[in-house]
Amino acid sequence: MTTARTATLRTTRAINDRLALDLLAEHGPLTAARLRELTGLSRPSVSDLLRRLGRDGLVTVVGEAGENRRGPNARVYGLVADRAHVAAFDVRTDSVAFVLADLTGRTVGSAGLPVPGRGGRRVVTAVTDRLARVMKEAAVPSLHTTVMGAPGFADPATGALRRVGLLPAWHGELLTALRTRLGAPVILENEVNLAGLAEHRLGAVRDRDTFVLLWLGHGVGAAVVLGGTLRRGASGGAGEIGFLPVPGTGGLPSAEGCDQGFHAMAGSAAVCALAREKGLAADAADDAAAAERVVREAAERGEGAHAEFLEVLAGRVAVAAASVVCVLDPGCVVLGGEVGRAGGAPLAAQVGRRLADLSPLPTEVRAATVDGSPVLGGALTTALDTARQDVFSPGPDTV
């Protein structure tokens, strides 16, 4: 009986400790009184758990509150920020960006590097050297978890990166170099999947557990979240809608490339070509930045050639959305990527109307709202979740 009661007490304390840690991670520093309100625990229970967490080096006093009240000020407790650090990477064909954060999620370092041409081994060396420099400047001795977002298939079984079409080989070389140099877990994830996770946790679909994010940028893709779980597929290729056969491309995509799939209708080059066809200014570069500018201008002006351009683009996007909706019935489609976010509510509304004409399944269409890089946002959220799960887990001697 004594052993059973002791085991039950250990389990209860572990649950309460984890609850408090999760609340401190979500809300930031809290007083003991606020922790009692949020947990429903008694004053002695909260005092005991704060003592245990302080003893274990997880929680510390970070300030005081209640300066305007009578009596002593209340201590404010927060996570021990430097207990662990994480990194998030956004790897594109033409750039690499990364951020470092402590256990509270506070950014302690960051960098961005352009990638000339097709990149190569020099890019890998430049990135790993810059990472080492930023870690030293931020006094980060090691990283608990790193999450790297990149285009291509992130194999969920092996953690390897499978190149698709003309994606550069140095992406895989960078993944290997990071794993070797850091000596700590480096999680690979498709960059569109990370953008979908960011919108779920931080942006447009915090109120939904089932949705599909359509990424419209240099390339196109989709993130599928069903019942709150990211669905990657058997090989990590779920959502590769650039290969989706659609009318109007003059042919069919192949296993080697998506040039005649949906990519040819809504990738940045196609968007810029459409803008020129409608007599709108579009940079010759045909890149995501140029497509973003012309779509934002069309959404803001909304008249004449700009309205015609947006209507045609919405029709193209609706074709892909209809294909996804008729298979998954997600109830909500989010337009992300540089083009989707630039189109905002006007583009989302037009896609919604066209989609309603193509599918009998009621589907809300929203614009993505995460500021900055949603890939970095999703990668950082994933890295913090992983690190906290490990750091917050009670040891065998927890009492």
C-alpha positions as CSV (number, residue, x, y, z in Angstrom):
1,M,0.0,0.0,0.0
2,T,2.8,2.4,0.9
3,T,4.5,1.7,-2.4
4,A,1.3,2.3,-4.4
5,R,0.6,5.6,-2.5
6,T,4.2,6.7,-3.2
7,A,3.9,5.9,-6.9
8,T,0.6,7.8,-7.1
9,L,2.1,10.8,-5.3
10,R,5.1,10.7,-7.7
11,T,2.7,10.6,-10.7
12,T,0.5,13.4,-9.4
13,R,3.5,15.7,-8.7
14,A,5.0,15.0,-12.2
15,I,1.6,15.9,-13.8
16,N,1.4,19.1,-11.8
17,D,5.0,20.1,-12.5
18,R,4.5,19.5,-16.2
19,L,1.3,21.5,-16.1
20,A,3.1,24.5,-14.5
21,L,6.0,24.3,-16.9
22,D,3.7,24.3,-19.9
23,L,1.8,27.3,-18.6
24,L,5.1,29.2,-18.0
25,A,6.1,28.3,-21.6
26,E,2.8,29.5,-23.0
27,H,2.1,32.6,-20.9
28,G,5.6,33.6,-19.8
29,P,6.5,34.5,-16.2
30,L,3.7,34.1,-13.7
31,T,3.2,34.7,-10.0
32,A,2.3,31.8,-7.6
33,A,-1.2,33.3,-7.3
34,R,-1.6,33.3,-11.1
35,L,-0.4,29.7,-11.3
36,R,-3.0,28.7,-8.7
37,E,-5.7,30.3,-10.8
38,L,-4.6,28.6,-14.0
39,T,-3.9,25.2,-12.5
40,G,-6.7,25.0,-9.9
41,L,-4.1,23.7,-7.4
42,S,-3.9,24.7,-3.7
43,R,-1.5,27.2,-2.3
44,P,0.7,24.4,-0.7
45,S,0.7,22.4,-3.9
46,V,1.9,25.3,-6.0
47,S,4.5,26.2,-3.4
48,D,5.8,22.6,-3.4
49,L,6.0,22.4,-7.2
50,L,7.8,25.8,-7.5
51,R,10.3,24.5,-4.9
52,R,10.9,21.3,-6.8
53,L,11.2,23.0,-10.2
54,G,13.6,25.5,-8.7
55,R,15.7,22.7,-7.2
56,D,15.8,21.0,-10.6
57,G,17.0,24.2,-12.3
58,L,13.9,24.6,-14.5
59,V,12.2,27.6,-12.8
60,T,13.6,30.7,-11.1
61,V,12.5,34.0,-9.8
62,V,12.7,36.6,-12.6
63,G,11.1,39.7,-11.0
64,E,8.4,41.0,-8.7
65,A,4.8,42.1,-9.2
66,G,2.2,44.1,-7.2
67,E,4.3,47.3,-6.6
68,N,1.1,49.3,-6.0
69,R,-0.5,47.0,-3.4
70,R,0.0,46.9,0.4
71,G,2.4,44.3,1.8
72,P,5.4,42.6,0.1
73,N,5.6,42.3,-3.6
74,A,4.8,38.9,-5.2
75,R,7.6,37.0,-6.8
76,V,7.3,36.3,-10.5
77,Y,8.5,32.9,-11.7
78,G,9.8,32.0,-15.1
79,L,11.6,29.3,-17.0
80,V,15.4,29.1,-16.7
81,A,15.9,30.4,-20.2
82,D,19.4,29.0,-20.8
83,R,18.6,25.5,-19.7
84,A,18.4,24.7,-23.5
85,H,18.8,26.4,-26.8
86,V,17.3,25.5,-30.2
87,A,17.8,26.5,-33.8
88,A,15.4,26.9,-36.8
89,F,16.5,27.0,-40.4
90,D,14.7,28.2,-43.5
91,V,16.6,26.8,-46.5
92,R,15.6,27.9,-50.0
93,T,17.3,27.6,-53.4
94,D,18.6,31.1,-53.2
95,S,19.0,31.8,-49.5
96,V,19.5,30.4,-46.0
97,A,18.2,32.0,-42.8
98,F,18.4,30.8,-39.3
99,V,17.5,31.9,-35.7
100,L,18.6,30.7,-32.3
101,A,16.3,30.8,-29.3
102,D,16.4,29.9,-25.6
103,L,13.9,27.7,-23.8
104,T,11.5,30.6,-23.4
105,G,11.4,31.1,-27.2
106,R,13.3,34.4,-27.0
107,T,15.5,34.9,-30.1
108,V,19.2,35.2,-29.1
109,G,20.8,35.2,-32.5
110,S,20.0,35.1,-36.2
111,A,21.5,35.4,-39.7
112,G,20.6,35.3,-43.3
113,L,22.9,34.4,-46.2
114,P,22.1,34.8,-49.9
115,V,23.1,31.9,-52.1
116,P,24.7,32.8,-55.5
117,G,23.9,30.7,-58.5
118,R,23.2,27.1,-57.7
119,G,25.3,27.2,-54.5
120,G,27.5,24.3,-53.7
121,R,29.9,23.1,-51.0
122,R,31.0,26.7,-50.3
123,V,27.5,27.5,-49.2
124,V,27.5,24.7,-46.7
125,T,30.8,25.9,-45.3
126,A,29.6,29.5,-45.1
127,V,26.4,28.5,-43.3
128,T,28.0,26.3,-40.7
129,D,30.8,28.8,-40.1
130,R,28.2,31.6,-39.6
131,L,26.2,29.4,-37.3
132,A,29.3,28.8,-35.2
133,R,30.0,32.5,-35.1
134,V,26.4,33.4,-34.0
135,M,26.4,30.8,-31.3
136,K,29.7,32.1,-29.9
137,E,28.4,35.7,-30.0
138,A,25.2,34.7,-28.2
139,A,27.1,32.6,-25.7
140,V,25.2,29.4,-26.7
141,P,27.5,26.5,-26.1
142,S,25.3,23.9,-27.7
143,L,22.0,23.3,-29.3
144,H,19.4,20.8,-27.9
145,T,17.4,20.6,-31.1
146,T,17.6,22.0,-34.6
147,V,14.8,22.0,-37.2
148,M,15.7,22.5,-40.8
149,G,12.9,23.4,-43.3
150,A,13.7,22.8,-47.0
151,P,11.9,22.0,-50.3
152,G,11.7,18.4,-51.3
153,F,10.6,15.2,-49.7
154,A,11.5,14.9,-46.0
155,D,11.4,11.1,-45.5
156,P,9.5,10.5,-42.2
157,A,11.1,7.1,-41.8
158,T,14.8,7.9,-42.4
159,G,15.0,11.6,-41.9
160,A,16.7,12.0,-45.2
161,L,16.1,14.7,-47.8
162,R,15.0,13.5,-51.3
163,R,15.5,16.0,-54.0
164,V,12.7,16.7,-56.5
165,G,13.3,18.0,-60.0
166,L,16.0,20.6,-60.2
167,L,16.4,21.2,-56.4
168,P,20.1,21.7,-55.5
169,A,22.2,18.9,-54.0
170,W,23.8,21.2,-51.4
171,H,20.5,21.1,-49.4
172,G,21.3,17.5,-48.4
173,E,24.9,18.3,-47.9
174,L,24.0,21.1,-45.4
175,L,21.7,18.7,-43.5
176,T,24.6,16.2,-43.2
177,A,27.0,18.9,-42.2
178,L,24.7,20.3,-39.5
179,R,24.1,16.8,-38.0
180,T,27.9,16.1,-38.0
181,R,29.0,19.5,-36.6
182,L,26.3,20.0,-33.9
183,G,26.3,16.4,-32.6
184,A,22.7,16.9,-31.6
185,P,19.3,16.1,-33.2
186,V,18.7,17.9,-36.5
187,I,15.1,17.4,-37.6
188,L,14.3,17.7,-41.3
189,E,10.9,18.9,-42.4
190,N,9.4,20.1,-45.7
191,E,9.3,23.9,-45.6
192,V,5.6,24.1,-46.6
193,N,4.7,21.7,-43.8
194,L,6.4,24.1,-41.3
195,A,4.5,27.0,-42.7
196,G,1.3,25.1,-42.1
197,L,2.3,24.4,-38.5
198,A,3.1,28.1,-38.0
199,E,-0.3,29.1,-39.3
200,H,-1.9,26.6,-37.0
201,R,-0.1,27.7,-33.9
202,L,0.5,31.4,-34.6
203,G,-1.6,32.5,-37.5
204,A,-4.8,32.2,-39.5
205,V,-6.1,28.8,-38.3
206,R,-5.5,28.7,-34.6
207,D,-9.2,27.9,-34.3
208,R,-9.1,24.9,-36.6
209,D,-7.5,21.4,-36.3
210,T,-8.3,20.4,-39.9
211,F,-7.1,22.5,-42.9
212,V,-4.9,22.6,-45.9
213,L,-2.4,25.4,-46.6
214,L,-1.6,26.1,-50.2
215,W,1.8,27.6,-50.6
216,L,2.1,30.0,-53.6
217,G,5.6,31.3,-54.1
218,H,8.6,30.5,-56.2
219,G,7.1,27.0,-56.3
220,V,3.8,25.6,-55.1
221,G,2.9,23.1,-52.4
222,A,0.5,22.2,-49.7
223,A,0.6,21.3,-46.0
224,V,-2.1,18.9,-44.9
225,V,-3.3,19.1,-41.2
226,L,-6.1,16.7,-40.3
227,G,-7.4,16.4,-36.7
228,G,-4.5,18.5,-35.4
229,T,-1.9,16.2,-37.0
230,L,0.4,17.1,-39.9
231,R,0.1,14.4,-42.5
232,R,3.3,13.8,-44.4
233,G,2.4,10.7,-46.5
234,A,4.3,7.4,-46.8
235,S,7.4,9.0,-48.4
236,G,7.0,12.6,-47.1
237,G,5.5,13.7,-50.4
238,A,2.0,14.6,-49.3
239,G,1.1,18.0,-50.6
240,E,3.4,18.1,-53.6
241,I,0.7,19.8,-55.7
242,G,3.2,21.2,-58.1
243,F,3.0,17.8,-59.8
244,L,-0.8,18.0,-59.9
245,P,-2.1,17.5,-63.6
246,V,-4.3,20.5,-64.5
247,P,-5.8,21.8,-67.7
248,G,-4.1,24.7,-69.5
249,T,-0.4,23.6,-69.1
250,G,-0.1,22.0,-72.6
251,G,1.0,18.7,-71.2
252,L,1.5,16.5,-68.1
253,P,4.1,16.6,-65.3
254,S,6.6,13.8,-65.0
255,A,8.5,12.1,-62.2
256,E,11.5,14.3,-63.1
257,G,9.8,17.7,-63.0
258,C,6.6,19.6,-62.5
259,D,7.0,22.1,-65.3
260,Q,3.7,21.0,-66.9
261,G,1.8,20.5,-63.6
262,F,0.1,23.0,-61.4
263,H,3.5,24.7,-60.9
264,A,3.3,25.9,-64.5
265,M,0.0,27.7,-63.6
266,A,0.8,29.3,-60.2
267,G,4.5,29.3,-59.6
268,S,6.2,32.8,-59.5
269,A,7.3,32.6,-63.2
270,A,3.7,31.9,-64.2
271,V,2.4,34.7,-62.1
272,C,4.8,37.2,-63.5
273,A,4.0,36.0,-67.1
274,L,0.3,36.5,-66.4
275,A,1.0,40.0,-65.1
276,R,2.9,40.9,-68.3
277,E,0.1,39.5,-70.4
278,K,-2.3,41.9,-68.6
279,G,0.0,44.8,-69.2
280,L,1.1,45.1,-65.6
281,A,4.7,45.8,-64.5
282,A,6.5,42.6,-63.5
283,D,10.3,42.1,-62.9
284,A,12.1,40.1,-65.5
285,A,13.5,37.9,-62.7
286,D,10.2,36.0,-62.5
287,D,11.0,35.2,-58.8
288,A,8.9,35.1,-55.7
289,A,9.6,38.7,-54.8
290,A,8.5,40.0,-58.2
291,A,5.3,37.9,-58.1
292,E,4.6,39.1,-54.5
293,R,4.9,42.8,-55.6
294,V,2.6,42.5,-58.6
295,V,0.0,40.5,-56.6
296,R,0.0,42.9,-53.7
297,E,-0.5,45.8,-56.1
298,A,-3.4,44.1,-57.9
299,A,-5.1,43.2,-54.5
300,E,-4.7,46.8,-53.4
301,R,-5.9,48.5,-56.6
302,G,-8.6,46.0,-57.5
303,E,-9.7,47.7,-60.7
304,G,-9.1,47.4,-64.5
305,A,-6.2,45.2,-65.5
306,H,-5.4,44.5,-61.9
307,A,-8.8,43.1,-61.2
308,E,-8.6,40.9,-64.4
309,F,-5.2,39.7,-63.3
310,L,-6.4,38.7,-59.9
311,E,-9.5,37.0,-61.3
312,V,-7.5,34.8,-63.6
313,L,-5.0,34.0,-60.8
314,A,-7.8,33.1,-58.5
315,G,-9.3,30.8,-61.1
316,R,-6.0,28.9,-61.4
317,V,-5.6,28.5,-57.6
318,A,-9.2,27.4,-57.3
319,V,-8.5,24.5,-59.6
320,A,-5.8,23.1,-57.4
321,A,-7.9,23.9,-54.3
322,A,-10.9,22.0,-55.7
323,S,-8.7,18.9,-56.3
324,V,-7.5,19.0,-52.7
325,V,-11.0,19.6,-51.3
326,C,-12.7,16.8,-53.2
327,V,-10.2,14.3,-51.7
328,L,-9.7,15.6,-48.2
329,D,-12.7,17.8,-47.4
330,P,-10.7,20.0,-45.0
331,G,-13.3,22.7,-44.6
332,C,-10.7,25.4,-44.7
333,V,-8.0,26.3,-47.2
334,V,-5.3,28.8,-46.3
335,L,-3.4,30.7,-49.0
336,G,0.2,31.1,-48.0
337,G,3.6,31.7,-49.5
338,E,4.7,35.1,-50.8
339,V,1.9,35.2,-53.4
340,G,-0.9,33.9,-51.1
341,R,0.0,36.3,-48.4
342,A,0.4,39.3,-50.8
343,G,-3.1,38.6,-52.3
344,G,-4.6,38.7,-48.8
345,A,-8.3,38.9,-48.3
346,P,-9.1,40.0,-51.9
347,L,-7.4,36.9,-53.4
348,A,-8.8,34.6,-50.8
349,A,-12.4,35.9,-51.4
350,Q,-12.1,35.4,-55.1
351,V,-10.6,31.9,-54.7
352,G,-13.4,31.1,-52.3
353,R,-16.1,32.1,-54.8
354,R,-14.5,30.2,-57.6
355,L,-14.1,27.1,-55.4
356,A,-17.7,27.2,-54.4
357,D,-18.6,26.9,-58.2
358,L,-16.3,23.9,-58.5
359,S,-17.0,21.9,-55.4
360,P,-20.2,21.1,-53.4
361,L,-18.2,20.8,-50.2
362,P,-18.4,24.0,-48.1
363,T,-14.8,25.3,-47.7
364,E,-13.7,28.6,-46.2
365,V,-10.7,30.2,-47.8
366,R,-8.4,32.4,-45.7
367,A,-5.2,34.3,-46.3
368,A,-2.1,33.4,-44.2
369,T,-1.3,35.9,-41.5
370,V,2.0,34.8,-39.9
371,D,4.5,37.7,-40.0
372,G,8.1,37.2,-41.2
373,S,9.1,33.8,-42.3
374,P,6.4,31.2,-41.6
375,V,9.0,28.5,-42.3
376,L,11.2,29.8,-39.5
377,G,8.2,30.2,-37.3
378,G,7.1,26.6,-37.8
379,A,10.6,25.3,-37.4
380,L,11.1,27.3,-34.2
381,T,7.8,26.1,-32.7
382,T,8.7,22.5,-33.6
383,A,12.2,22.8,-32.1
384,L,10.9,24.3,-28.9
385,D,8.2,21.6,-28.5
386,T,10.8,18.9,-28.9
387,A,13.3,20.5,-26.5
388,R,10.6,21.2,-23.8
389,Q,9.2,17.7,-24.1
390,D,12.7,16.4,-23.2
391,V,13.7,19.0,-20.6
392,F,10.3,19.1,-18.9
393,S,10.1,15.3,-18.6
394,P,10.5,14.1,-15.0
395,G,13.5,12.0,-14.1
396,P,13.3,8.7,-12.4
397,D,14.0,10.2,-9.0
398,T,11.2,12.9,-9.2
399,V,9.4,13.1,-5.9
